[in-house]
């Protein structure tokens, strides 16, 4: 039997026994071989769920770029309800959801196309209508895979100088915005007095909360081996959820992501953590640009699609910090995207973090690295809110790979000590 077949058989056997392919004990992780290195195997296949670690931020199944029976209608919020009714009737659409994007003064309707091709409808509406804009209901995903090999539990905090920086700052006075799955707000390592959870989708069960809880742990976890900015506050907007037909598939749409970003803008967050990836979408890009214009630092996953993958969005949007992942040896995560849009590298392989129901787990992927960079920025902002910019992090990163900026590591590994030194030097001039 091949290694792939053996792994798949083991996974299917565990599933049949009702063990749940996600919740295998942490101690078992070291006994499990790495996921098969086969481009035809989805990271969410049974063969890739023979351990409990998570890998987040890759573009999942590029054939599914948008919802096939849904689109978004955007128009001036001052328009009457009759205006929307006329558009719905004219194009034989059915309203499913209505939202206000207050930061851009726009009304957004999520509508069913009733069997019509959404791409053709978007083209038709945008050509014929001057006061309404149609947008595909683009999909964004989180995903899962196995860890590679055990790593020292606390290595991320040492690798980028976080442990030493905690002598001076732990992120007090900084507000982080996060768009993800729901989180386990009652976890003992997440100080819920500093966490506000806003739900655009139901909280659901522990499986639905696993991804967001892992990210929240890295951002503000109170465990000294996990949290980067434990004294920062967290505004966590739930926009991603598990697919009932595929519990390991967590997705969201452009409409929900746009609304979540809008809420973060209205909340005046300092940093926006986007640990997910998908294709380019004009609505999401517009909302991110509005956040940047409001002086919010936006950090996003470079993607886990592998060396030949297309650029992942929103990370590839200009002025968004795109973060790739490295392990404790500063080696690049093998499934990380490459490209000219990569800005920074951070620990993202075998990261010990929080998990629902008061537990802890390992997590791997560029999304974990993204949370690390977001937390590091919170530490810097708590010291000096005026001097912290994406260019500061780029200029003070430790060069890895080829000399200078490259398509694997970007400008290099983030380092909080060098960034703090640059901030102090700037303040003295």
Phi, psi and omega in degrees: 000135179290164178299319179297314181295321179297317179297318181294318180297317179298315180298316181294324178296317179297320180297316182296330178280358176076023181282337183080114187290351180270318191262061171270144186298151183300324181295336180284345185300322183288346181267355187257135177289158179295156179301147182300135180273072183230117184298343180276348182267120177294146176298341181260010180289160178305324180297334182265008180240042179266013174213177185259005183280157185240142178233115191240149172108001181274160175280112187268121174053085186293349175288341181253087184264338182203161177288131190283342182236037186206147170209174182245140174245129183236132180204168182304131182297344180278350180294151182283165177295330179296327178301314181294319180300321179296318180295316180300316182292319183298324184250014177053054180248157179236126181290134178248326185202148178231132180223154172253128171260086190297328183291340176239013176051052185230140172268137181234122175252130170265123187231150173274140182272354177055047175090351179279152180290117183298324180296316180294322178295316179302314179298315183295313182295317182291336176279324188265333187253133180266335188252006177222143178242130178261144184219136174300151175273072184299149182256143173233147188226152161248166184206181184218152175203180179272160174286168178273301179205158181300145178230159175303132187302318186264012188299326183301321183289331178279325187296328183245012176083011183297317183303318179288321181296334180296346174291336184251327184204145174232019174093012182300140176085004181248139180247123179259131172261140184222128176247115189196200171284171171301160178241159174278092186291346181265002179300136185296339180266001175247106182293101187290352174288343180250005183242130172240121181256123177247126187253114170272342175228159182300149181299323178069197183269187182300323179298323180289336185262356190296314184295310180296323179295323177296317180293316180300323179299316179294322182293305189226014182307140181278345176293125186296347178266357188239303191288132178278317182231071188294344179258002175283160174261156185234128174251099189257113180259122181275111180233349180250145180212162180283144176280122180305329180280340179216088187302340180272001183255112180248123186222167173211170180248166179302323181295314179293319178297317179298316179296319179297317178295320178301317178297320179295322177296314180297331180279354180060046176291157178271326183225148179237117181262119182240088183268063178204174182208156178190202177270169177295137180221128185295324180291313179298319178298320179297318181291321179293321177297322176296320178298315179297319178297335177272015176067029173268130177277123184254127183237133185217158182288133177292337177110152180245033183278350181101173187300333184258006183290154174291160177305140180265142178244145014274003183302326184279358177289139180301139179077001170268135177282113180266124189244129174256174188242142173232165177261191185291343177266008183066023176271143183293137173302124191295337180264006180290145172295157171239161176154168183291347181274350180293130181256311190219159174242150179205162179302129181209011182245126180054056182271124176284124184206181183283153178218157184302163179065032175075014183259178177229159187203172172264146178218143182224142173141170181293339177289326176293321176296323178300314179298324178298314180294319178300314178297320178298319178298323178299321177298317181293317181296328179292340178268325184200102184282348183269327189263358185271117180223161175305323182294329177300315180293321180294317184289335183255004178291153177272119185298130175234159178070217179297150182299133182083186180295137178222173185279355178265306185254358186066230179278348177124193184281127179299147179215116186287328179297313180295323180292319178296320179298320179293323178295318180294318180297321180293322181290334182279348181269000000 
